[in-house]
């Protein structure tokens, strides 16, 4: 298939600049952190090699770690639960709205905003009513004063407030992806289905759904990997507090390494995160390969 | 005549159909409308908030327009280093974009067109890297950069930005380059063009559409990036916009209006670009999502 025969030097000139930067910035640090995960080191002074002690401590003696893993996974579950909703919205847009582009681009607007703007905006919305927070003011206005609370500092709801912001920001992304997928299904397929007596949601179940399985996969990978990496938003909004109530794996890593100066321990968490991401991607790909085989 | 009756008929059919579905349709539009409000109103609220005085914000009239727009909020926001942050962001983002385009189009060309043994292997390296979370490299990179004495320079954020933008860029570009007909290069070779010449005057010009997609993706990701900048940069004069916005907001936590104004200013550049290029951006982001 590839036809151009070129000298070794030409290949090197084309590929190496890219590859060197990439390996140097992505793979070398990962290997370094696998190694420094086995050190007892504060990042500056002397380090001692402690073998797998950090990992042992992480898995068995860290009271923050497993709850943070659970929250990370919950994050993924919530993000994936959003995808069917996005699909429904996309179907409605496609079927009932004559010029859907305006709505699609409006839903998409939050996606392009920096996580700092989104995080700080919602922090302001979640503020107590006495500090101008919109949510609590609305609740007061409709007579639900008792529902109002300090959304980000009350440990029992803080994490849910954060999930909500992520769902809010990315709903438009998933809607757009599903919408594009549906629009690519040719019209005559539906035409043929109508002749066979399948219309409306029945047609969706038997046609739209199987045809956009690949698109579903994209959304799920995006949601899953995105939530494993959910990090900056939490750093901006709560920093993992109050009292670790909103810590996820990556904020735990950050706080351990940069706040508590346990560099070696932080590295072992980073290593765990990398392994988790790779494993998750392989699992999702495996499941979807099976699904696609069944449907095609 | 014929067509006009057909049109009239169609209209009639459409009219009856519309009537039949009017209840469903009303519900659908209600749902879509509510969604529109939840997605857009917070941003609008921020705009109103940024024009209000502290008293108005605290009084609880979240729906009301500001009594008299407090432009003062914006001038106190601009007294912060807004333009400095903006320039830094423009600099960092454009250097990253140019470097990514040049390096990854070279690499994508080699992967998709050269006859050599390791093309596939190189691609796999990039694909695996796509799944590695950026945060996991945060600590080791910090130590490495500290030893290279480039911590707290723009280089220390541009390098990782370039590296983490490459896989998707190579993926999109090589996907496109595979579809270019081989005859084009063959005739160029017959005409005596060298490989560099073929690349710069034939391949790059035809690849403008995917290059635009890469530009959009890189722009959105890098322009909005916060955590790397906040970790590697510490001097005030080097901060990028998201980092600058965050430190301004954390500092002025009682001047609500000015915080709102700074957030609006922080969102403004990307919103303006979105208004100008909405279709291009949404298409580009979908293309970028396909990487999974």
Interface residues (C-beta under 8 A of the other chain):
Chain A: X2 X3 X4 X5 X6 X10 X11 X13 X14 X15 X17 X18 X19 X21 X22 X23 X24 X25 X26 X27 X28 X29 X30 X32 X33 X36 X43 X89 X92 X93 X96 X97 X101 X103 X104 X105 X106 X107 X108 X109 X110 X111 X112 X113 X114 X115 X116 X117 X120 X121 X122 X124 X125 X129 X130 X131 X132 X134 X137 X138 X140 X141 X168 X171 X172 X173 X176 X177 X180 X217 X218 X219 X220 X221 X222 X225 X228 X229 X231 X232 X235 X236 X250 X253 X254 X257 X258 X263 X266 X267 X270 X271 X273 X274 X277 X278 X281 X284
Chain B: X24 X25 X28 X29 X31 X32 X35 X36 X38 X39 X40 X42 X43 X45 X46 X49 X57 X58 X60 X62 X103 X104 X106 X107 X109 X110 X111 X112 X113 X114 X115 X116 X119 X122 X125 X126 X128 X129 X131 X132 X133 X134 X135 X136 X137 X138 X139 X140 X141 X143 X144 X159 X160 X162 X163 X164 X166 X167 X170 X182 X185 X186 X195 X220 X223 X224 X226 X227 X230 X231 X241 X242 X243 X245 X246 X249 X256 X259 X260 X263 X266 X267 X270 X271 X274 X278 X279 X281 X282 X285 X286 X289 X290 X292
